[in-house]
Amino acid sequence: MSSINEKMPLIYCGPTLPRGVLTQHTVYRGGFPAHLNKYFEQCPAIKRLFVPASDLNKTMLAISKTGSAENVWFGQIIECFKGGVSR
């Protein structure tokens, strides 16, 4: 997968988080969104599923492949937030 730089658009490929905190397939410009820093600390896998928009298809295929790193990260995010999110 491509490396990330601050100028490229990033798309979040993880599961949608409760309460509108983060929605799957949202595109961000200018790097990682700062308002999510506390969630990145709570669940580092979230940051791993922000990918360059050009890698969307590859990443979604990898998420669907049982045992891939992306699939594991997706599961970790679900596990982290299965009780909901606190603001």
DSSP file (Angstrom, degrees, kcal/mol; ACC not computed):
  #  RESIDUE AA STRUCTURE BP1 BP2  ACC     N-H-->O    O-->H-N    N-H-->O    O-->H-N    TCO  KAPPA ALPHA  PHI   PSI    X-CA   Y-CA   Z-CA
    1    1 A M              0   0    0      0, 0.0    54,-0.0     0, 0.0    50,-0.0   0.000 360.0 360.0 360.0 158.5    0.0    0.0    0.0
    2    2 A S        -     0   0    0     50,-0.1     2,-0.2     1,-0.1    53,-0.0  -0.282 360.0-112.2 -69.6 153.2    1.1    3.6   -0.5
    3    3 A S        -     0   0    0     48,-0.1     2,-0.4     1,-0.1    -1,-0.1  -0.547  34.7-115.5 -81.8 156.6    2.8    5.6    2.1
    4    4 A I        +     0   0    0     -2,-0.2     2,-0.3    46,-0.0    -1,-0.1  -0.762  31.8 178.7 -98.6 134.7    0.9    8.5    3.6
    5    5 A N    >   -     0   0    0     -2,-0.4     3,-0.9     4,-0.1    26,-0.3  -0.910  40.6-108.7-127.1 163.2    1.9   12.1    3.3
    6    6 A E  T 3  S+     0   0    0     -2,-0.3    24,-0.4     1,-0.2    25,-0.2   0.687 111.5  53.7 -64.5 -21.4    0.1   15.2    4.7
    7    7 A K  T 3  S+     0   0    0     23,-0.2    -1,-0.2    22,-0.1    23,-0.1   0.703  88.6  87.8 -90.9 -19.5   -1.1   16.5    1.3
    8    8 A M  S <  S-     0   0    0     -3,-0.9    23,-0.6    21,-0.1    22,-0.2  -0.541  84.4-107.4 -84.3 146.0   -2.9   13.4    0.0
    9    9 A P        -     0   0    0      0, 0.0    44,-1.7     0, 0.0     2,-0.4  -0.465  34.0-152.5 -67.0 138.9   -6.5   12.7    0.7
   10   10 A L  E     -AB  28  52A   0     18,-3.2    18,-3.2    42,-0.2     2,-0.4  -0.894   3.6-155.5-112.7 144.3   -7.0    9.9    3.2
   11   11 A I  E     -AB  27  51A   0     40,-3.2    40,-2.5    -2,-0.4     2,-0.6  -0.970  16.0-130.6-120.7 136.5  -10.1    7.7    3.4
   12   12 A Y  E     + B   0  50A   0     14,-2.1    13,-3.6    -2,-0.4    14,-0.3  -0.754  24.8 177.4 -87.6 122.3  -11.2    5.8    6.5
   13   13 A C        +     0   0    0     36,-3.2    -1,-0.1    -2,-0.6    37,-0.1   0.387  46.7  99.4-106.4   0.1  -11.9    2.2    5.7
   14   14 A G  S    S-     0   0    0     35,-0.4    11,-0.1    32,-0.2    60,-0.1  -0.140  85.8 -69.0 -79.1-179.5  -12.7    1.0    9.2
   15   15 A P        -     0   0    0      0, 0.0     2,-0.2     0, 0.0    -1,-0.2  -0.342  57.4 -95.8 -69.3 151.6  -16.2    0.4   10.6
   16   16 A T        -     0   0    0      7,-0.1     7,-0.2    -3,-0.1    -3,-0.0  -0.485  41.8-132.8 -65.4 132.6  -18.5    3.4   11.3
   17   17 A L  B > > -C   22   0B   0      5,-3.2     3,-0.7    -2,-0.2     5,-0.5  -0.630  27.2 -96.4 -89.4 149.3  -18.1    4.4   15.0
   18   18 A P  G > 5S+     0   0    0      0, 0.0     3,-1.4     0, 0.0     4,-0.1  -0.108 101.0  27.1 -60.9 159.7  -21.2    5.1   17.1
   19   19 A R  G 3 5S-     0   0    0      1,-0.3    -2,-0.0     2,-0.1     0, 0.0   0.690 125.9 -73.0  63.1  23.3  -22.7    8.5   17.7
   20   20 A G  G < 5S+     0   0    0     -3,-0.7    -1,-0.3     2,-0.2     3,-0.2   0.686  93.4 135.5  71.4  17.8  -21.3    9.9   14.4
   21   21 A V  T < 5S-     0   0    0     -3,-1.4     2,-0.3    -4,-0.3    -2,-0.1   0.912  79.6  -5.0 -64.6 -42.9  -17.7   10.0   15.6
   22   22 A L  B   < -C   17   0B   0     -5,-0.5    -5,-3.2    -4,-0.1     2,-0.4  -0.946  67.0-152.7-157.5 130.0  -16.3    8.5   12.4
   23   23 A T    >   -     0   0    0     -2,-0.3     3,-1.5    -7,-0.2   -11,-0.2  -0.888  29.1-106.5-112.0 135.0  -18.0    7.2    9.3
   24   24 A Q  T 3  S+     0   0    0     -2,-0.4   -11,-0.2     1,-0.2     3,-0.1  -0.267 102.8  18.9 -56.1 140.2  -16.6    4.5    7.0
   25   25 A H  T 3  S+     0   0    0    -13,-3.6     2,-0.4     1,-0.3    -1,-0.2   0.620  83.3 148.9  71.6  19.0  -15.4    5.9    3.6
   26   26 A T    <   -     0   0    0     -3,-1.5   -14,-2.1   -14,-0.3     2,-0.4  -0.669  39.9-139.2 -78.8 136.3  -15.1    9.5    4.8
   27   27 A V  E     -A   11   0A   0     -2,-0.4     2,-0.4   -16,-0.2   -16,-0.2  -0.823  18.0-169.1-100.6 134.8  -12.3   11.4    3.0
   28   28 A Y  E     -A   10   0A   0    -18,-3.2   -18,-3.2    -2,-0.4     2,-0.3  -0.952   6.3-154.5-122.3 142.4  -10.0   13.8    4.9
   29   29 A R  S    S+     0   0    0     -2,-0.4   -22,-0.1   -20,-0.2   -21,-0.1  -0.872  71.7  34.3-112.4 149.1   -7.6   16.2    3.5
   30   30 A G  S    S-     0   0    0    -24,-0.4   -23,-0.2    -2,-0.3    -1,-0.2   0.783 116.7 -67.5  83.6  27.7   -4.5   17.5    5.2
   31   31 A G  S    S-     0   0    0    -23,-0.6   -21,-0.2    -3,-0.3   -25,-0.0  -0.427  93.4 -10.3  93.2-167.3   -3.5   14.4    7.2
   32   32 A F  S    S-     0   0    0     -2,-0.1     2,-0.4     1,-0.1     5,-0.1  -0.441  78.2-104.3 -70.7 139.5   -5.2   12.7   10.1
   33   33 A P    >   -     0   0    0      0, 0.0     3,-1.7     0, 0.0     4,-0.1  -0.501  23.4-147.7 -69.1 123.3   -8.1   14.6   11.7
   34   34 A A  G >  S+     0   0    0     -2,-0.4     3,-1.9     1,-0.3     4,-0.2   0.791  91.9  69.5 -63.4 -29.8   -7.0   16.0   15.0
   35   35 A H  G 3  S+     0   0    0      1,-0.3    -1,-0.3     2,-0.1     3,-0.2   0.615  96.3  56.3 -67.0  -8.7  -10.4   15.7   16.6
   36   36 A L  G X> S+     0   0    0     -3,-1.7     4,-2.2     1,-0.1     3,-0.9   0.393  72.6 105.9 -99.6   2.3   -9.9   11.9   16.5
   37   37 A N  H <> S+     0   0    0     -3,-1.9     4,-2.0     1,-0.3     5,-0.2   0.866  78.3  52.0 -53.3 -42.0   -6.6   11.9   18.5
   38   38 A K  H 3> S+     0   0    0     -4,-0.2     4,-1.8     1,-0.2    -1,-0.3   0.846 110.9  48.7 -65.7 -30.9   -8.2   10.6   21.7
   39   39 A Y  H <> S+     0   0    0     -3,-0.9     4,-2.5     2,-0.2     7,-0.2   0.842 106.8  55.5 -75.7 -33.3   -9.8    7.7   19.7
   40   40 A F  H  < S+     0   0    0     -4,-2.2    -2,-0.2     2,-0.2    -1,-0.2   0.899 110.6  46.4 -62.2 -39.7   -6.4    6.9   18.1
   41   41 A E  H  < S+     0   0    0     -4,-2.0    -2,-0.2    -5,-0.2    -1,-0.2   0.900 113.6  48.1 -67.9 -40.9   -5.0    6.6   21.6
   42   42 A Q  H  < S+     0   0    0     -4,-1.8    -2,-0.2     1,-0.3    -1,-0.2   0.859 133.0  13.0 -67.5 -36.5   -7.9    4.4   22.7
   43   43 A C    ><  -     0   0    0     -4,-2.5     3,-2.1    -5,-0.1     4,-0.4  -0.729  64.2-171.2-146.3  88.4   -7.7    2.2   19.7
   44   44 A P  T >> S+     0   0    0      0, 0.0     4,-1.0     0, 0.0     3,-0.5   0.716  80.2  75.2 -56.4 -22.6   -4.6    2.5   17.5
   45   45 A A  H 3> S+     0   0    0      1,-0.2     4,-0.9     2,-0.2     3,-0.2   0.793  82.9  68.7 -62.3 -26.5   -6.1    0.3   14.8
   46   46 A I  H X4 S+     0   0    0     -3,-2.1     3,-1.3     1,-0.2    -1,-0.2   0.944  98.1  49.3 -56.7 -48.8   -8.3    3.2   13.7
   47   47 A K  H X4 S+     0   0    0     -3,-0.5     3,-1.4    -4,-0.4    -1,-0.2   0.820 103.5  61.5 -62.7 -30.7   -5.3    5.1   12.4
   48   48 A R  H 3< S+     0   0    0     -4,-1.0    -1,-0.3     1,-0.3    -2,-0.2   0.734  98.6  57.3 -69.1 -21.5   -4.1    2.0   10.5
   49   49 A L  T << S+     0   0    0     -3,-1.3   -36,-3.2    -4,-0.9     2,-0.6   0.190  79.8  98.1-100.5  18.4   -7.3    2.0    8.4
   50   50 A F  E <   +B   12   0A   0     -3,-1.4   -38,-0.2   -38,-0.2   -46,-0.0  -0.938  57.7 168.8 -94.3 118.6   -6.9    5.5    7.1
   51   51 A V  E     -B   11   0A   0    -40,-2.5   -40,-3.2    -2,-0.6     5,-0.1  -0.885  43.8 -83.1-130.4 159.0   -5.3    5.0    3.7
   52   52 A P  E >   -B   10   0A   0      0, 0.0     3,-2.8     0, 0.0   -42,-0.2  -0.377  45.7-117.7 -56.5 140.9   -4.6    7.0    0.6
   53   53 A A  G >  S+     0   0    0    -44,-1.7     3,-1.6     1,-0.3     4,-0.3   0.816 114.4  64.5 -53.9 -31.6   -7.8    7.2   -1.5
   54   54 A S  G 3  S+     0   0    0      1,-0.3    -1,-0.3   -45,-0.2     4,-0.2   0.683  99.4  54.1 -66.6 -16.5   -6.0    5.4   -4.3
   55   55 A D  G <> S+     0   0    0     -3,-2.8     4,-2.6     1,-0.2    -1,-0.3   0.301  75.4 106.7 -99.0   8.4   -5.7    2.4   -2.0
   56   56 A L  H <> S+     0   0    0     -3,-1.6     4,-2.7     1,-0.2     5,-0.2   0.935  80.5  44.4 -54.7 -53.7   -9.4    2.1   -1.2
   57   57 A N  H  > S+     0   0    0     -4,-0.3     4,-2.2     1,-0.2    -1,-0.2   0.920 114.9  48.1 -61.0 -45.4  -10.1   -1.0   -3.3
   58   58 A K  H  > S+     0   0    0     -4,-0.2     4,-2.2     1,-0.2    -1,-0.2   0.908 113.6  48.3 -60.5 -42.0   -7.0   -2.9   -2.1
   59   59 A T  H  X S+     0   0    0     -4,-2.6     4,-2.5     2,-0.2    -2,-0.2   0.917 110.4  49.6 -67.9 -43.6   -7.8   -2.1    1.5
   60   60 A M  H  X S+     0   0    0     -4,-2.7     4,-1.5    -5,-0.2    -1,-0.2   0.875 111.5  50.1 -65.3 -35.9  -11.4   -3.1    1.3
   61   61 A L  H  < S+     0   0    0     -4,-2.2     4,-0.5    -5,-0.2    -1,-0.2   0.917 111.0  49.3 -64.8 -42.2  -10.4   -6.4   -0.4
   62   62 A A  H >< S+     0   0    0     -4,-2.2     3,-1.1     1,-0.2     9,-0.5   0.880 106.8  55.6 -65.0 -38.1   -7.8   -7.0    2.4
   63   63 A I  H 3< S+     0   0    0     -4,-2.5    -1,-0.2     1,-0.3    -2,-0.2   0.875 105.9  52.0 -61.1 -36.6  -10.5   -6.3    5.1
   64   64 A S  T 3< S+     0   0    0     -4,-1.5     2,-0.8    -5,-0.2    -1,-0.3   0.573  90.5  91.2 -77.9  -7.5  -12.7   -9.0    3.6
   65   65 A K  S X  S-     0   0    0     -3,-1.1     3,-2.2    -4,-0.5     6,-0.3  -0.796  84.2-124.6 -93.9 108.4   -9.8  -11.5    3.7
   66   66 A T  T 3  S+     0   0    0     -2,-0.8     3,-0.1     1,-0.3    -2,-0.1  -0.227  92.0  16.6 -53.1 129.2   -9.9  -13.4    7.0
   67   67 A G  T 3  S+     0   0    0      1,-0.3    -1,-0.3    -4,-0.1    -4,-0.1   0.269  89.7 130.4  92.0 -11.2   -6.6  -13.1    8.9
   68   68 A S  S <> S-     0   0    0     -3,-2.2     4,-2.3    -6,-0.3    -1,-0.3  -0.331  71.9-112.2 -69.2 160.2   -5.2  -10.2    6.9
   69   69 A A  H  > S+     0   0    0      1,-0.2     4,-2.7     2,-0.2     5,-0.2   0.919 119.8  51.0 -57.6 -44.2   -3.8   -7.3    9.0
   70   70 A E  H  > S+     0   0    0      1,-0.2     4,-2.3     2,-0.2    -1,-0.2   0.884 109.1  50.6 -63.0 -39.3   -6.6   -5.1    7.7
   71   71 A N  H  > S+     0   0    0     -9,-0.5     4,-2.0    -6,-0.3    -1,-0.2   0.896 111.3  48.5 -64.3 -41.5   -9.2   -7.7    8.7
   72   72 A V  H  X S+     0   0    0     -4,-2.3     4,-2.3     2,-0.2    -2,-0.2   0.925 111.4  49.4 -64.8 -45.5   -7.7   -8.0   12.2
   73   73 A W  H  X S+     0   0    0     -4,-2.7     4,-2.2     2,-0.2    -2,-0.2   0.905 108.6  53.3 -61.0 -42.3   -7.6   -4.1   12.6
   74   74 A F  H  X S+     0   0    0     -4,-2.3     4,-2.0     1,-0.2    -1,-0.2   0.931 110.9  47.0 -58.0 -46.8  -11.2   -3.9   11.5
   75   75 A G  H  X S+     0   0    0     -4,-2.0     4,-2.4     1,-0.2    -1,-0.2   0.871 108.7  54.8 -63.1 -38.3  -12.1   -6.4   14.2
   76   76 A Q  H  X S+     0   0    0     -4,-2.3     4,-2.6     2,-0.2    -1,-0.2   0.891 107.2  50.6 -63.1 -38.9  -10.1   -4.6   16.8
   77   77 A I  H  X S+     0   0    0     -4,-2.2     4,-1.7     2,-0.2    -2,-0.2   0.931 110.0  49.3 -65.5 -45.1  -12.0   -1.4   16.2
   78   78 A I  H  < S+     0   0    0     -4,-2.0     4,-0.4     1,-0.2    -2,-0.2   0.931 112.8  48.4 -57.7 -45.0  -15.3   -3.2   16.5
   79   79 A E  H >< S+     0   0    0     -4,-2.4     3,-0.9     1,-0.2     4,-0.3   0.903 108.5  53.7 -63.4 -42.5  -14.1   -4.7   19.8
   80   80 A C  H 3< S+     0   0    0     -4,-2.6     3,-0.2     1,-0.2    -1,-0.2   0.845 120.5  31.0 -59.8 -34.8  -12.9   -1.3   21.1
   81   81 A F  T >< S+     0   0    0     -4,-1.7     3,-2.1    -3,-0.2    -1,-0.2   0.165  79.2 111.9-116.3  17.9  -16.2    0.4   20.5
   82   82 A K  T <  S+     0   0    0     -3,-0.9    -1,-0.2    -4,-0.4    -2,-0.1   0.763  83.7  51.2 -66.1 -20.8  -18.8   -2.4   21.0
   83   83 A G  T 3  S-     0   0    0      1,-0.4    -1,-0.3    -4,-0.3     2,-0.2   0.358 122.8-106.3 -90.5   5.3  -20.0   -0.6   24.1
   84   84 A G    <   -     0   0    0     -3,-2.1    -1,-0.4     2,-0.0     2,-0.4  -0.489  40.2 -72.5  98.8-173.8  -20.3    2.7   22.2
   85   85 A V        -     0   0    0     -2,-0.2     2,-0.4    -3,-0.1    -4,-0.1  -0.912  31.4-142.8-121.6 149.7  -18.1    5.7   22.4
   86   86 A S              0   0    0     -2,-0.4    -2,-0.0     1,-0.1     0, 0.0  -0.895 360.0 360.0-109.4 145.3  -17.7    8.3   25.0
   87   87 A R              0   0    0     -2,-0.4    -1,-0.1     0, 0.0    -2,-0.0   0.426 360.0 360.0-101.3 360.0  -17.2   11.9   24.1
